[in-house]
Amino acid sequence: MADATLKIGRELMDKLNEYAQAAGYESGEEFAAVILQREIDKLDDSDASDKVEDRLRGLGYIS
């Protein structure tokens, strides 16, 4: 998969760079990628949990 470009305002990028350095990341870009991946993983996990809950409800195990 090819890399993509995301436009981020200067003020936000400065904060990303600041927090990235404090957290031990190489760059603000790397830190932003990690943050985005964590949020996507949370959404994926939430979606999977919802599907399991719907399935259990459909089977009558929970109401």
PLY file of the C-alpha trace (Angstrom):
ply
format ascii 1.0
element vertex 63
property float x
property float y
property float z
element edge 62
property int vertex1
property int vertex2
end_header
0.00 0.00 0.00
1.31 3.45 -0.88
1.80 6.09 1.78
-0.69 8.94 1.85
-0.35 12.55 2.88
-2.50 14.15 5.55
-2.58 17.92 5.95
-2.26 19.08 9.56
-2.13 22.69 10.69
1.19 24.07 11.94
-0.04 24.51 15.54
-1.22 20.90 15.79
1.96 19.62 14.12
4.07 21.56 16.64
2.15 19.87 19.47
2.54 16.45 17.83
6.28 17.00 17.55
6.49 18.15 21.17
4.55 15.18 22.54
6.32 12.75 20.21
9.68 13.80 21.57
8.45 13.51 25.18
7.03 10.04 24.46
10.20 8.82 22.74
8.96 8.73 19.15
11.20 9.66 16.24
8.83 12.27 14.84
5.42 13.84 15.06
4.47 11.89 11.95
5.29 8.58 13.63
3.41 9.63 16.77
0.36 10.66 14.72
0.37 7.32 12.90
0.46 5.44 16.23
-2.39 7.54 17.63
-4.53 7.02 14.53
-3.89 3.26 14.55
-4.89 3.04 18.24
-8.15 4.85 17.56
-8.92 2.64 14.55
-8.19 -0.45 16.64
-10.59 0.78 19.33
-13.32 1.26 16.73
-12.65 -2.17 15.25
-12.82 -3.76 18.72
-16.00 -1.86 19.53
-17.59 -2.98 16.27
-16.65 -6.61 16.96
-18.09 -6.40 20.48
-21.33 -4.96 19.12
-21.62 -7.82 16.64
-21.07 -10.43 19.37
-23.64 -8.71 21.59
-26.16 -8.60 18.75
-25.57 -12.29 18.05
-26.01 -13.23 21.73
-29.17 -11.13 21.90
-30.48 -12.86 18.78
-29.81 -16.24 20.35
-31.70 -15.21 23.48
-28.71 -15.29 25.84
-29.03 -11.61 26.72
-31.95 -9.23 26.58
0 1
1 2
2 3
3 4
4 5
5 6
6 7
7 8
8 9
9 10
10 11
11 12
12 13
13 14
14 15
15 16
16 17
17 18
18 19
19 20
20 21
21 22
22 23
23 24
24 25
25 26
26 27
27 28
28 29
29 30
30 31
31 32
32 33
33 34
34 35
35 36
36 37
37 38
38 39
39 40
40 41
41 42
42 43
43 44
44 45
45 46
46 47
47 48
48 49
49 50
50 51
51 52
52 53
53 54
54 55
55 56
56 57
57 58
58 59
59 60
60 61
61 62
